[in-house]
Structures are given as structure tokens and as C-alpha cells.
Amino acid sequence: ETQCQDDGRWDPPVPVCERMLRCAYPPAIANGKPSSQDMAVFTSGMSVNYSCEPGYSLTGQASIYCTPSGTWSPAPPWCAGVLCITPEIQNGRKVDGRGPFYRPKDTVRFECDPGYTLNGSRQIRYDGRWDPPVPVCERSFDVLRCVSPPAIANGKPSSQDLAVFTSGMSVNYSCEPGYSLTGQASIYCTASGTWSPAPPRCAVSEVLCIAPEIENGRKVDGPFPSGTYVNYSCEPGYALHGEASVYCTTSGTWSHPSPLCEGERIFGGCGVPTRHFYSYKDNVTFECDPGYTMKGHSLSQCQTDDTWDPPLPVCEPGKCQNSDLFPGFCLFFGWWMFVNYHCDLDYSLLEEASFHCTVSGACSLNVKVCFSSICCFPLPRSVRQTCKRI
């Protein structure tokens, strides 16, 4: 409020409206929450208080406020879990639940020793405190006994060796392989001499076996239900070692270990192979020792019928052939042999007088030639004579 003065002024001065910065929604904290969850706008000066869920305690300042700069101050608190020590019960025991410390929402179940009756709840939960309270096992002078735990099809209770079942005692059920438990696995003997809750039942469960797979074997599609038979087979060139037929058991496993597909052993005996046994599609390259020539193909492959294709080659002693040495004759020489030439009377040898047969089957020198020659006898100078080669 302001008033106009006789000097033309407003007293007090006219106020000014300034835009105020808003704060974002209060920061969320784990296991806790702020008090003003229903508000959408937070302006400077507004504050909120934090609280924790049951079983957690607040650490830090519970209240924070929105500053003119649009931020919250101080930093929000956090909620730390409160640990609880294992609840003790006399004349009884804990049958389910973790320990020795408990966090919020942890549960514990109890049962009493024979001759004692449970007074209170069998199961309690921790939420900052035990709820309901820890029960008490009281001595009962007129204890009603429970009959043996009910039998169930395809299953059995855990305490089959006990003869007496008193109030507070419990048993657990389990199913045979191939069956799954439906209902609560544990039942207990009540003070009235009956079992509670109703016993569970064992229903047929769908057991599947993973599709078998072996190296170098034919693949089959799966999975397979229990009782299904599968026959193994190998790829061409491989032999099966092990059980060829297996079936899926009720436990989800195969009746026998997977067999092996191994390459058939084929002897390769020509030349000097790198190993003694070969499998399907193996290739071998052959070469002959010095002085031998190959008859056949140098490369051969192992086939599915345990044969080589093309057939294995043969290494034969090397030979040199030259039909030009003497007309009308074909001479053969071993690679180790040397041959010396000599000419008939009145003939002369051109170039070297010998050659030898090489490992490759070729002659070391070309064929020699014998030249005919005639010598002129000396005559007096007055006699004219002409000499010529024939």
C-alpha cells in the first residue's frame, strides 16, 4: 500500500514485482520420500521434510528449503537400513531365514522341539521390528501328536525315519525326477494334531534335453522331450565310436555320453609321406628318390571308400634313351651309368669322348659325331696331289 503526497510522490515508493526462480521437484532418496509429494510448484523459501520407510533410519538434515537461486539447500538426507540380530526362541529353532543379521523385509520361520507347542506366528517379518512378535514355545503336558506326514504320488516327505510328530514340527516334500512340486514344500504339525497347510503334489514336468551335437557328425534339431530316442551318424569319411542311439532321460540328460566321429585311418605307403595315416579328403603329394622316375600322378586324395584317387604312383628306376647314337638301335642307360665314345679306324671324334645319364633322364652332352679323315703321303715336289675329306 502506498499514498499520494502533496509533492506528487508516492509514499512509500511504488513496489516492484520481480520474477522469482522456482526449484525443481525435491530430490528422491532410496527407501524414503519428501513430505510435499502433492505439490507441483516450489518457490523460494518453501521447505520439505523427508522420512524413511520402516526399518530404515534418517541420516542428515530432515528438512531442506528452496533458495532464491532455484536450488535446494542443504543436500537431502539418506535412509540407512537398520540391522537386526537373529531372534532367539527357547525350546525351538529357526528353520528358514537368513542370519546372523537381518534387513528390512527379511522373514524367519520357527518350529518347536517335541513336547512343546508354538504360541504365536510361525513366520515373522522384520520392518524395523519383528512383526508379528517372536513366538514362544510352551511346554504342553497333553500334547497332541500328528500322524505320519501324508504320502503324495511321485514324491516323499523329508522325515521318513521319524516315528513321532508333535506340535511345531515340520517336514519338507520333494518330487521324483521328471516331476515338479506344486504347492508349499513345507507343512507343520499344529497344536490340534493336524498338518497345515495341505501337502503339495508332484505334477509331471516337461523335461527337455538339449539337441546333441558332435564334431564331424550330422546335426539334429531339438530340444527333445524325455523318452525321445536320437540316432547319431557321421559325415562321409568318418567312423562312429560310442553309442549310436541315445534317449532323453527324465532328469533332462542323455542316457549315454555323446559318441565321437573320427576319420578312418588309411595307410599311404609311397615315397616318404609326412605321416602314416590319412583321413577323408586328405591330399598327398609324392616325389621319387634320385634316380627314379614317377609313373602315375604325383597328387592323390583319400576317398570315402578308403582308396586313393587317382591311384598311387610308382617310382621306377630312371633311364636315358637315345636312338641317334647308332642307327637302327635304341639304347637305354641307367642314371648312374657313364658312356665313352670312340670312333672306327680312319674316323676322328669331335668334342668330348664321354657322357653320363642325369637324374632327370637326360644325357649330359649332345650326341657326338665321328668324322672320316684321309692323310696324304709325301711326294716329290714335282708330283701334284690332291687330298680331300670323304
Buried (B, 14 or more C-beta within 10 A) or exposed (E): EEEEEEEEEEEEEEEEEEEEEEBEBBEEBEBBBBBBEEEEEBEBEBBBBBBBBEBBBBEBEBEBBBEEEBEBEEEBBBBBBBEBEEBEBEBBEBBBBEEEEBEBEBEBBBBBBBBBBBEBBBEBBBBBEBEEEEBBBBEBEEBBEBEBBEEBEBBBBBBEEEEEBBBBBBBBBBBEEBBBBEBEBBBBBBBEBEBBEEBBBBBEBEBBBEEBEBEBBEEBEBEBEBEEEBEBEBBEBBEBEEBEEBBBBBEBBBEEEBBBBBBBEBEBEBBEBEEEEBBBEBEBEBEBEEBBBBEEBEEBBBBEEEEBEEEBBEBEEBBBEBEEBEEEEEEEBEBEEEBEBEBEEEEEEEEEEEBBBEBEBEBEEEEBEBEEEEEEEEEEEEEEEEEEEE
